[in-house]
Amino acid sequence: MPALIFDCDGVLADTERDGHLPAFNETFEEFGLPVRWSDEEYAEKVKVGGGKERMRTLLTPDFVAAAGLPADPAALDEQVAAWHRRKTEIYTGIIRGGDIPPRPGVRRVAEEAYEAGWTLAVASTSAEASVRSVLELAMGPELAAHFSVFAGDVVQRKKPAPDIYAFAVHRLGLDPARVVAIEDSRNGMLSALGAGLACAVTTSAYTQEEDFTEASLVVTSLGDPPPEETVTRVLSDPLGTHPGPWVVLADLAALLTAGGDAGSTASGSSAAGPLDSAPPGPDPRSH
C-alpha cells in the first residue's frame, strides 16, 4: 500500500513563529544568555535543521566568552543539550495550551489515508517529544496512535540531507516510489526528493518565498470544506493534478501515478546512502 509521511513544524501546525521562537527565547532568558531572536532573525534560523543545531549557531568565540560558557567542546555540548531539553519542555507546554491550531486539511487527509489503508508517519528533525505533542494536537490521540514517528537524532544528518526519509522508508519496509511526503520548506522538500519520494508542499509562515520548483505540487494549504472552510490556492502543479478547492487523498495518490518522483535526486544524494550511517534506534512500530 502507499504511504503518507508528514513533516511536523509548518505542516501539521504553523508552530515556528508562535511555538519554537518563544520557546527558544524563554530558554535563553532562563539560562541568562545574552541573546533574543527577533522574528526576522528566526526566519533565517529555521533554515538550519534541528533545534540543537540552531542553538549551536550562537557559539561564536565572542558569544561563548560573553556568556561565560565553557571552552571545552564536550562541556559545551552538554550545555547545549541542557538548553535544548528545557526548550523542549517549554515548547510542549505551549502546544498543550492549545493556542496553535492544526493546519487546514491535515487531519482530514490523514483520516482519509488511514481509512484507505495507507501507512502514516511523521519525519522531522525536531525533538521526538515536540513532534508527538504536535501530532496529537493535529490528529487527535486516536488517529495519532496509528502514526510512526521518526524524529530528532534518529539520524545524524538533518534535512536537507535525505537521511530521515530514507531511514523511515527503510524501517517501515516501504517502496519509495509509493510514498508521498508533505513538506513546507525547501530543505524538507530536498530531503524527501533525495530519498526518492514524491513531495507535495504546503507553504507556511516562513517559507512562502522559497523555491519549490522541483516539488510535485505546491499549495497554500491542504484546505478544508465548510463549516471550517479554507480554500486551497494552487501555486505550482507541474503534473497536472488539478486539485479542487481543497486537496483530497486522490490528488496525492495522483502524484505517484503521474511520475511524482521525477525529481528524486534533486539533493544530489542517493536514497540508500544514509541507511549505512543511521543509528539502529527502536522500531517505531513498537512506540
RAGIJO-V703547 format. One record per run of one state. SS is the DSSP state (h for helix, s for strand, l for the rest). FROM is the first residue (numbers start at 1). TO is the last residue. If there is no record, write none. Layout:
SS FROM TO
SS FROM TO
This chain:
l 1 2
s 3 6
l 7 8
s 9 9
l 10 12
s 13 13
l 14 15
h 16 30
l 31 38
h 39 45
l 46 50
h 51 56
l 57 60
h 61 66
l 67 72
h 73 96
l 97 101
s 102 102
l 103 105
h 106 115
l 116 118
s 119 123
l 124 127
h 128 144
l 145 146
s 147 150
l 151 151
h 152 154
l 155 162
h 163 172
l 173 175
h 176 178
s 179 183
l 184 185
h 186 194
l 195 197
s 198 202
l 203 216
s 217 219
l 220 223
s 224 224
l 225 229
s 230 230
l 231 233
s 234 236
l 237 248
h 249 257
l 258 272
h 273 276
l 277 283
h 284 286
l 287 287
